[in-house]
Structure formats: structure tokens, C-alpha cells
Amino acid sequence: MNNATTTESKLGGGQAWINWLLATAYVVFVFTLQTGYAITNVSMSEDLGLSLTQVGFIGSIYTWAFALAQFTSGSIMDRLGSRWVIPMSSAVVTVGAFLFASATGPVQLTIAQVLMAVGASFGFVGAGFVGGQWFAPLKYGFMFALVQFVASLSAILGQNAIGALIQSQPWSKIIYGMAYSGLALTVVMFLLMRDPQRADLSERAWSGVKNFCNDLFEALGQCMAIRDTWINAVIGGATFGTMLSLGVIWGPRYLIAAGMEQGAAYSVSATMWLGLAVSAPLFAKWSEWQQSRKIPMFAGCLAQLIAIIVILARPEMSLNEAYFWFFIWGFMSGGSMLNFPIGADLVPVSLIGTSAAIVNAIQFIIGGIMMAVPGRVLSGTGLIARVQERVGQLEGPPTGTVGDYQWALAVIPITLFLACLLFLALSETYPKEQSKS
């Protein structure tokens, strides 16, 4: 029996692909908005008179709000399905985008970022959830990897498109265009998305706030009681969080400060996302071949550290060199995708969703810190800026020179170096039964 909310379950059928394509289109919409901030924040800050501290904070508030919402998004999907949750979350992001485009100051921008972050927390998780609902179990991993590929590819295409548009169009007009695209997508999802008609749907029914919170905190508590859960999540936060910092805010600004033309700087910065798109499935295959989670992930983290040292030490590099090293930086950040199977290896099957939420949340929390700290340094505020004054690197507020950016972004290699040390305490989790087969 079909109705407006469910349809007969047919794994891999037409409705399965409709749901998956719409959920993946939502991920593209979310990623384009998120990475578009790297392009529009320069013009936006000039028009609205924002300081570098405000730019960094507004960018980082998205990641923090996203991280907090991420803890509950998976459980909500488990209980309520995707039919209404994904379209409603898209509506929230769309409202946030309209508010962002019409903002006249930091307060409106911050509120808009919170709305977009809360809605976006159902994006990547939602696309994975739809793949689990509508496709056979053996195809689930492939469909999830395909979402990651599409999401990363959309980031580079979105940055290049927005980078070209920002040369001739106001930043607010560009955001308005994305908001209207989100509105159209939301309407289509409300019309076409369905939940599969299965016996377990009733088990996912909402049982009240109290029961939901109890289940949530019990699951979180079991995962967080495992020592390696924290070590793994912090390493993931260091590797992917620094990628977010450079990819969403500071990459283009650093290149422009080093003398690169604005359009070229946006294009170079976007290659980070191409590197991530290419490498995410390759790191998974390397892990299977090596029969190890830890070794490929450590190699990626170490290579990220080397790449960022080269990038910061050689601001005068040629355009082709910049393309190469920013691609390598993004490619090696693909090792952060292994944090999710490591988290899953550490817990029972029933807690895999919760472990993934913890990893993703910590990644974005640390990413938010990595976005905010350079802004504080460049504005002459905060602890690191005070240290900079004491060692004679700065007299008065920073001028925004390439030297100032090198000092401010030094937090990235420091964070990656500490992550490399954490690998000494992380256990190998690759399943023994798989390694024997």
C-alpha cells in the first residue's frame, strides 16, 4: 500500500535512485554554500566593514554549530526516516542562505550560519542514510564513497564558479542565487522523496523527547568511554579540521597576501577539494591492501604536515607549484576518511552511527578552532598574537602581509605535528578476520 510518505521498498529501483540523487544534490548544495564562504568572505568583509577576527569567527561558528547538531542528526534519521527530515533540513539551510545574503552586519551573519549549519548536519549523514535504506547492504559502502566523491568534487566546481562570478557580481547576489536553488531543491524533495515501506518503520517512530535523549546519551557514553575513540577523533579533527581551515577561509587569503592574483588564488585553493575527492576512495583501498587502518592514515597526516610546511615556507612559489602543493595537501587529507572505519571498529555494530557522529563532530569542532585562531592572530588579539609581540615579530596590529599570514597559519603544522605524536597511542583496529581472508 503506497501513500504520500512511504512507498513499497524496492532495493536499487527507480525510487531508490530518486531518493539518492535528491539527497546527494542536497549535499552538493550544502558543500557549495560552505566552501563558497572562502570566496565571498573577502568582498563581504569589505562591504560590511568586518574585521579579520569577525570573518574568522563567522566562518568558525558554522563548524561549531554543525558539530553540535551532528551528535543528534543520525539518531533523528534512525527514528524518523528521510521522507520529511531531509526536505525540512534543506528548508532550514535555505532560510539561512536568504538571511545571509540579506545580512547587514555580523549578528545576522552569525544567525544565518547557525541555521545553515543545523540544516547541513543532515546532509552527508542523510545521503548515507538513504543509501542504507534503499540499496543492498553490499552496495552501501560504495554508495557512501560515491557521495563523498560528489561532495568534494562539488566543492572545487563551486569554488571555481563562485570565484569567476565574484569578479563581476556582488557577493550577496551570488548567495541569493544559491538560496533560490536551495528553495527549488527543497520543493522537489517534498514532492518526490519517500520512505521505504518496511516492518521496521514503526520501530523508528518518535517515542518522545525523554526516551530519545536517554537513548542518545547512553550511546554517546558507551562510545566515549573507549580511550581510542577520543584519540582517533582528535587525529581526525587535526587532519580534516586543518583542511577545512585552509579550504574554507585562509587558503585564498594567504595566496593573495603572497602576491597571487585573486582569481588564480581561488582556483589554486579549490584544487584542495579535487585532491580530497580523488584520494578518499584510494585511501580506503590502500587500507584494504595494507590490511591496516593506522599506517595509511599516519602516512596521510605526515604528508599533510610536509605539504603545509612547504606551502608556508615558499609563498613566492610559481602558479604551477602552488597548484601541485595545494593538490597534494588536499589529497593527503583523504586519510581522514579512515577515522570513520576506525571508529566503527572500536564499537558494536549498533553504535556505528554514534561513533561516526563523534568523529564528524570533533572534526568540525577542531576545524572551527583552526578557522578562528588565525583571525585572532591577524587582528592582533588572542594569546598567540601576544606571544608574537613578545618575540618581536609584531609591533602593533598586523598589516596583513604574507609574513603575518605565515605566523598566523603556523597553528596548522603545529596541530598536525601533535596529531602525528598521537599515533603512538592509537591501536591498530583493522579486523583480524578480514586480514586472514
N, C-alpha and C positions, 0 to 999 in steps of 0.2 A: 504494500500500500504506500503510494507516494503522496507527499504533501509539500507544503511550502518550505519546510525546514529540513526534511530528510528525503533521501532517495534510496532505492534499492542498491545495496552495495555490489559493485562490480569492479573488482580489483583491476587496475590498469585500463579501464574502459574510458569512454568519452567523458563522462562526468569527472572521472579521476583526473584527466588531463586539464579539464576546465578549471577545477579547483586548484591544481598545482600551478598552472600558468598564472592564474589570478593572484595566488599567494606569492609567487615569485615576482610578479610585476609590482606587488606591494613592497617587496624587499628592494627592488630597483628604485622605486620612488623614495623610500626611506634613505637608502645609501646616497642617492643623488642629492637629496636635501642636506644630509650630514656632511658629505665631502664638499658640497658647494659652498659651505661656510669658509673653506680655505681660500676660495676665490673672492667671494663677496665681502669678506670682513674688512679688506683694505679700503674699498670705496665706502662701505657702511660706516667705518670708524671716522673717515674724513667728513662725511655728510652730517653725522650726528655728534661729532666732536668727542668721540670716546678715547680714553687713554688706553695704552697698551695693557695695563692691568685689567681694565674693564673688558677689553677684547678677549684676553686670556680667560677671565672668569666666566664670561658669557659662553664661550666655547666649552669650557670645562663643566659648567652646570648641566649641560646636556648629558655628558657621560656619567655624572654622578646620579642624576635623576633616572637615567636609563638603567644604571646598575641596581639601584634600589627596587625599581619596578620589575627588573629581571628576576628577582628572587621569587616573585609570585606568578609571573606570566605563564610558566609551564604548568603549574598546578591548576590555574584557572582554565587553561586549554584542556587539560585532562578531564575536568569536571563538566565544562560547558560546551565543548566541541568548538569547531571553527566557523560554523554557519553564521553566527552573529558576532562572535568575538573579533574576528579579523576585520570585517567591514566596519564595526564600531571603532576599533582602534585606528583604522585608516581615517575615519571621520575626525577623530581627536587630533591626529597629525595634521590633517588638512586645516582645521581651525587654527592650530598653532602656526602653520605656514602663513595663513592670511594675516594673523596678528603680527607675525614677524615682519612681513612685507610692509605693513602699515605703521610700524613702531616709530616713535619719535624720540625714544630715549632708552637707557639701559633697563629700566623697570619692565617695560613692555617686552623688550627683547628677552629678558630672563624668564618671564611668564611663558612666552612663546616657546622657548627652548624646553621648559619643563613639560608643556603639553605635547610637543613633538617627541620628546624622549619617552614619556609614558606610553604613548601610542606605538612608537617604534619598537618598544621592548617585546611586542607580539609579532614583529616582522620575521626575523630569521627563525625564531622558535616556531612561529606559526607555519612557515613554509615546511620546516622539518616535520611538524606535527601532521600536516596534510599528507606528506609523503608516507608517513607511518600509517595513516588511516586508509589511504586509497591505493597503495601499491603493496605487492607481495613483500614479505619480510626480507627476502634475499636481495631485493632491489632498493631497500630502504637506505642503505649506506651510500649507494650510487646516487640516488636522488638528492640526498642531503649534500653530497660533494658537489653535485651539479648546481645546487642553489648557491653554494659558496663561490663557485666559479663565476656564475652570472652576477652575483653581488659585487665581487671585486672588479669584474670587467665593466660593470655599470659605473663604478667609481671613476675609473680612468676616462671613460667616454663622457661621463657627466662633467668631470673637471675640464676636459678639453673643450666641450661645447660651451660651458659657462665662461671659461677663460676667453673664448672668442667673442661671446656676446657682451662681456663686461667692458670690452673696448669701445662699444658704441651704445650700449643700453644702460640705464640706471639699474643699480643692484635691486631696488625694490620691484621694478618691473619684471626682472628675471624671477624673483621669488614668487611674485603674483602668478607668473606663467606656470611654475611648478605647482602652486597651490590649486590652480584650476585643473591641472592634470590629475592631481590627487582627488579632487572632487568628482571628476568623471569616473575615475577608477573605483571610488567608493560606491557610486551609484550602480555600476556594473556588478560589483561584488555582492551588493544587497540583492540584486536581481537574479544572479546566476549561481552563487555558491550554495552548496548543500552539505549536510552531514550524512554519512552512510547510515542506512537503517540496519542497525545491529543490536543484538541482545544486550550488549554491554553499555548501550547508551543510557539506560536507566540508572546504571551504577555510577555514572558520571554526573548525575543530576545534583544541582546545588542543594546542600543539606544545611545551610545556614552558616553565618559568619563564624560562630564559635567553633563548630566542628572543622570548618576549613582551616582556621588559624591553628587549631590544635594539631591537625594533620601536617600542616606546613612546618610548624616549629619542631615537631617530632622528627620529621625527615631531615630538616636542616641540622638539628642537634646530632643525629646519628652520623651524618657526613662530616660535620665539623669536629667531631670527637677523634677523627683519624688524623694523625700528625701529617702524613704525606699529602692529605687533601690541601692543607694550608701551604705547604712547600710548593706543591705543583701549581696551585692557583697564583701564588706570588710570582713564580717564574713566568707563568703565562701573562700576568699583569705587566711584568717588565718587558717581555718581548713584544706583545701586541699593543700594550699601552704606549710604549715609546713610538711604535709605528703610527698609532693614532695621532700622537702629538705632532710628529713631523708631517704626516699626511694631511691632517685636517687644518692646522694653523701655521706652524712655524717653518715648514719646508719652503713654500714660496717666498715668505718674508726674508728668510736667510739668503736665498739666492738673489733676490732683488737688492738687498743690502750689500751683497758681494759684487754688484755691478751688472747683473744679468738683466736683460730686457724683460718687462713684465710678462708678456705673452709667452716667451720662452721659459721663464721661471715656472709658470703654471703647467706648461707641457712637461717639463722635466719632473716636477713634483708628482704629476699624475702617473708617471711610469712606476712609481712605488706600488700602486694598486695593480698594475699589469703584472708585476713580479709576484705579488701575492696570489693573483688569480692562477698563474701558471704553476706556482710551487706547492700550493695547498694539497692537491691530489698526489703530487710527486713525493712529498714528504711521507704521505700515508703509504705509498708503495715502497719507499725506502725502508720504512719501519718494518713492513712485512718481510722484505728481503733480508734485512739485518737481524730480524727476529728480536728487535729491541725498540722500546719507546724512547729510552733515555739518550742513547748515543746520537740518533739523528737530531733530536731536539737540542742537545748540547751543542752539536756542530752548528746548527742554525743560530743559536744565541751567540756563540763565539764569533761567527762570521758577521753577524749584525754589529757586534762590538767593533770589529776591524773596519767594517764599511763606514760606520758613523765617525770613527777617528779620522779616516781618510777624508771624508766629506768636510769635517770641521777644520782639519789641518790645511786643506787646499782649497780655499774659497775662490782662488783665481783659476781653477781648472777650466778647460775648454768645454764647449757645449756638449760635444760627444762624450767627453769624460764624465760630465755631470749626468748625462743620460745613463751611462753604464753603471756608475756607483749608486745612483738612486734606484735603478732597477735591481741591482744586487741587494741593496738594503731591503727593498720590499720582498724580493724572492726569499731571502733568508728568514724573514719574519713569518713565512709559511710554516716554520717549525712550531709556531704557537698553536697550530691546529691539533698537534699531538697532545696538548694538555687535556683535550676532551676525552680521548680514549684512555689516557692515564687515569683521569678522574673516574671514568666508568669501571676501570679495572679494580679500583680500590673499594667499591661498594657493591652491595647486592643489586641484582637486575631491577628490583623495584625502586631503587634510588638513583638510577642513572640520570633521569631528568633533573633531579635536585642537584646532583654533582655537576652536571653541565651548567646549571644556573649559577652555581657558586663560582665556577671558573670564569664564566662570561661576566658576571658581576664584578669580580675582582679585577679582571682585565680592564673594564671600563672605569672603575674607581681609580686605579693607578694611572690610567690614561688621562683622567681628569686632572690628577695632580701634575702629570707631565705637561699638560697644556697650561696650567695656571702658573707654575713656578717660573718659566722663562718670562712671562709677562710681568711678574713681580720684580724680577731682576732688572728687566729693561726699563721699568718705571722708577727704579731706584728705591724700591721698598722691599721689605721682607728680609729674612735672615741672610740669604746668600748675597744679596746686594750689600748688606752691611759688611760681610766678610770681604767682598770685592773692594770696598772703600778702604778697609784696614790694610790690605796687601798692596795698596797703591795702584790698583787697576782702574780706579774711577775717582774723579773729583767732581762732585755734584752729580745731577741726574745723567743717565746715559744718553748719548746722542743718537743711538740707533745705527751706529757704524757696524761694519762686519765684525770688528773686534768685540763689540758689545754683545752681538748675537752669538759669537763663539763662546764667550763666557757664560751667557745665559743658557745655552743649549748643552753646556758641559754636563748638566744633570743627566742627560741621556746616556752617554757612555759610562758614567758612574753607576747608574742603575743597572745597566747590562752587566757590568763587571761584578756587581754584588749578586746578580742572578746566576752568573757562572759559578760563583762560590757555593750557591745553594744546591747545585747539582751534586755536591759531595755528600749531602744529607738525603738526597732523593733516592728511593729504592727503584730498582727495575721492576716494571709491572707487566711486561709482555707475558701473556698467558702461556704457561708451560705446555699445556696440552696442544696449543697451536704450534709451538716451536718444535714439537716432536713429530708433527704430522708432515 
